[in-house]
Amino acid sequence: MWQDYVIAIVSVLFGFILIPQLKDVWHGKTILNIYTAGLTTIGLYILGITFFTLEMWISFGAELFSGTIWLLLFVLSVRNKKKKD
């Protein structure tokens, strides 16, 4: 199904777009809003589970990738926030 490919490509691109942000958070240069990062992580994992149930395997993997990037942003932002406080 062609929709699986389109969704996957867009989702993977959204994940790759976040890599510079991830580098900044990794080095403690910035802190993301933890509510935004946390809720986005949950939403992407829910989408991933939904695609899994629809047997859209490529989209499932892509959502897992993007969700994991957001999860890392969340965890590192919490860590940086604790260091700052």
N, C-alpha and C positions, 0 to 999 in steps of 0.2 A: 504494500500500500504506500503510495507516494507521500502521504501525510506524515508517515513515520520518519521519512528522510528529512522533510522540511522542518518538522519540530526538532529533530535531533540536531540538525545543522545550526539552527537558531540558538538552541540551548547551549550547545558547545561553544559557539561564538560568544554568548553572554558570559560563560565561564572564563574563557580566555581573556576577555576584556577586563576581567577583575584581577588578573595576575599582577599588574603594576600596583593596584591598591593593596593586594595581599603582601607584596614586598614591603610597602610602606608600613603596614600594620605589623609585619614580622619584625621590622627594625625599630618599632616603637615610635615612629614619626607621626602617626595619626591614630585616632580611635574612632571607630564607626559607632553609630547609634546601635546599642546592643539589642534594642527592641526590633529595629528594622532587620538587623542581621539574623536574629533568632527566628522571627516570624517568616522571613524569606526562606530560611533553611527548612523550617517545618513545611511550608507551602510547596517547596520544590520536591521534598521527599514524598509528600502526599501525591503530587503529580506523578512522580516516579512509580509509586505503588499503583496508581490508576493505570498508567501505561503498561505496567506489568500484567495487570488483570486483563487488559485488552490485547495482550500478546504483541505489543509494539516494542520489541526488544531494543531496538536502536534508540528510541526515545527514552526508554527506561534507563539505559546506560548513560545517556546524555544528561538526564535530570539528576541522576546520582552524582555525576561529575560536577555539575553546577551547584547542586545542594552541598556537596562536600567543600567546595571552595567557600561558599557562604558560611558553612559550619566553622571552617578554619578562621574566617574573618571574625565570627562571633567569639570564638574561644580566645583568640589573640587580643581582641578588643577588650574582653573582660579582664584578661591578664594585664594589659597595659593600663586599664582604668584603675585596677588595684594598686599597681606600682605608683601611679600618679597621686592617688589619695593618701 
